[in-house]
Amino acid sequence: MRADAFRRRADNGVAFTPQKRFDLFIAAARNRCLLDIHNGGGSQLLDDEFHQRVIGKELHKRGHEIAGHSYTQDLVLPYVSPAEEHEIIQRCKRIIMDAVGSAPVGWFSPVAAPTEHTAKFLAAENFIWHGDYNDTDLPYIIETSSGRLVALAHSDFTDNRTLRSSPRDFYNVYTDTFDYLYRYEAPSLINLTVHAHFGGRPLMSAMLHELLRYMRGYPDVWFARHDEVARWTIEQAET
C-alpha cells in the first residue's frame, strides 16, 4: 500500500501520518491531563517544529518546561559540521522562543548523541542544562569555554523498553528503584521519561498514573522539572 494512503491533512493544510495525529491531539492532551491530576509540570521535549509551534504554547501556559530536542530527528549531531550543529541549536531555540515567548534553557540531543562541541554551543546560547549524560546518577556542573551547564542523566528505563513485554514492568521497575533510593540513598534523582507515541496510550498512561500516585504517598519527595533541578544544582554550588 502506498505510504500516502496513511496520510491525513490538518485543518491548516499540513499533512501528517495517523501516528502524528495521535501524538498531537490525543497523547498530548492525555499526558497533560494526567500531570494536571497530579499537580505537576514536566519538562517537555517536543521533537519537531510542528509540535513546538502547535502545542508548545499551551503546555508552557500549564506550567511545563519546553526544552530543546532539535526541530527534526534526522539531523544527528555527530554527522553534521560544528557550524551546522550550532545552527541547529540556534534554530530550535528561535522556534521555541517564537512559540512560547521565552527561550528554552534545556537541551536533549536527537538519539542522545551529542558531540564534543554541544555543551559549549549550549552554554553560548544561555542554556543551563544538558541532558545527554549517563556517567552519573546525580546532576553536576560542567565548565565549558563558553560558560557552565548542569549535566543531567537521561533515563535508564523509558516507556519504550516495555514494547515487547508489559507496561506493568515500567511501574515495577520504578517503584522498586524508588523504594531503594528513598531508603538508602537520599538525596537521589529519578528521571521518568515517556514518549507521546507509546507513553500517551492508555496502557502506559495508566502505569504512569499509578506510579505518580505511589510516589506522592511519601513525604519529602520533590516532583521537579529539569530546569528546576538545574537551578537547584547551581544554587547548591554557590552556597
N, C-alpha and C positions, 0 to 999 in steps of 0.2 A: 504494500500500500504506500502511496506517495506520502512523504513527510508533511506536505502542506494540507493533507486531509485532516491532520490533527490540529491545525491552527485555527484560532478564533481571532476576532477583531474586537478591541475595546471600543467604547463609545467615542474616544478621541482618535480613533483610526490607527492605533498601534497594534500590530499583530504579535501574538504570543501564543505559546503552547498551553494546553489544558493544565499542565503542571504549574506554569507561571500564574495562570488564573487562580489556582488553588493557593499558591504562596501569597498572592496579593490580597485576595478577597476573603479567603476562609482562614488560612493558618494565621495570618497577621492579626485578624480580629479575635480568633480563639485564644492565642497566646497573650494578646493584650488584655482580654477579659480575665484570663487566668491570673495574670500578675496583679490586676486590679483587685481581685478577690483576696489576694494575699498582701495587699497594700505595699507592693514593692515595685520599684523601677528596675529595669535591666539595662545592660549595655547591648545595643542592637548593632550588629554588623550586617548592613544591607549591601548585598554583593554585586549590585549593578546600578547603573544610573537611573533606570526606570523605577526601581524600588526606592532609591534615595529621594527622587523627586515626588513620587506619588504618595508614599506612606511615611516618609521620614518626618515631615512636619507634624503629622498627627501624633506619632509616637513621642516626638520631642515635647509636645504640649502636655502629654500624660506623664512626664517625668522620666522618660527614658533617655539614656545617653545614646547619641548617634555617632558611632565611631567609624573610622575609615577601614574599608576592606577592598580597596580599589573600586573601579567603576565597571570592570569586566573581569571575569575569572580566567580568560585565556591569555592574559599577559602576565606570565610568571616571571617574577623579578630577576632571577638568575639568568634568564635568557634574553634580557634586553641590556642596552648600554647603560652606564651610570646616568647619563643625561636623560635618557628615556625614563629610567626609574624615577628620577627626581620629578619629571614632568607628570608621571602617573600619580605620584603622591600629591602634587600641587593641583592637578585637575580634580582629583577626588575631593580634596579639601574645598575647592571652589564650588563644586556641585552641592556638597552638603551645606556649605555656608549659604548658598542661594536658596536652598530648600527650607532650612530651619532657622536661618537668621543668625547663626553663630558658627564659628569654626569648630571642627572636631578636634579633640585633644588626645585621641587614642587611635591605634592602628594595629591591624592583624593582617599579615600578608596573604595573598591567594596561596592556597595549599600549604600555609605555614612555612613558606620558603623565602626568607629574607636574603640579602646579600651583605657583604662587608660594609656597604655604604648605607644601608637602610636606616640604621639608628641615627647616623649623622644627618641624613636628609630630614628625618622626622624632627630632630631637635632644632634644625634650622627653620622648620615651619611651625615651631612652637607647640608641637605635640608634647604631652607629658608622660604618656605610657605607650609601651610597645609589647604586644602580646605574643611574640613568636618564640618564647623561651621555654625550655623544658629541662634546664640544668639545675633547677632548684624548685622547692615547693613554695617558698615564701617570696614575696616581692623584694626587689633590691634596686638600688640606684646604680646606673651605669653612666660613665662620663664619656662624652664624645668631643671631637674638636669643635662642634657647633653648640655644645651645651649638654645638659644631663637629661636622662629619661629614667622612668621607672620600668624595670623589666618585670613582666607578669607571665607566669607559667600558663600555657594553654592546657586544655582539659586532657586528662589521661583516658577518659572513657566517655565519649559523646554518644548521643542517641543512636546514631547510625551504626554503632558497634552491635546493636541488638537486631539488626535487619534479618539475620539468619537464625535468630534464637527467639527470645521472648522479651517484650517490653518490660516484664517484671524484673528482668536482670538489671535494668537500669536502676530501678528502685532498690533492689537488694544490694547492689554494689555501693551505692551512695549512702544508704542507711548504715551499712557495715563500716564504711570509711568514716562517716560522721561520728559514729559511736566510738571508734578507736581514737580519732583525733581529739574529740571532746574530752575523753577521759585521760589520755596520756600525753597529748602534745599541744595543748593550748598555749599561746595562740597559734592557730593554723588557718589555712585557706583552702576552700574547695571552690573550684571553678566549674559551675554547671553549664554545659553547652548543649543546646538543642537547635536543630535546623528546621526551617519552616516546612520543607518538603516532606519530612518524616515526623519531627517533633511536634508539628502542628496538626497531626492527625489524632483522632480521639484515643486510639490505643496507646499513644505515647503521652498525650496531654494528661490522661488520667493518672499516669505514673508520676508525672511532674507535679501534679496537684497533690497527690498523696505524699510525695517526698517533701514538698514545701510545708505541708501541714505537719508532718512528723518533726521536721527541724524547728518549726516555730513553737513546738511544745517545750523547748528547752530555754532556760534563761541565758542571757549574755551571749546571744548569737546575733551577729550583725549581717543583715542582708544588704549588701552594698553593690553599687555599680563599680565597674573597673576604674572610672575616673575618681570615684570617692576613695577607693583603696590606694590609688596612686598619690592622691593629695595627702592622705594619712601617712603614707610611707615617707613622703618628703618632709612632713611636719616632724615625724619622729627623728629624722636625720638631722634636723635643725635644732633640736632641743638637747 
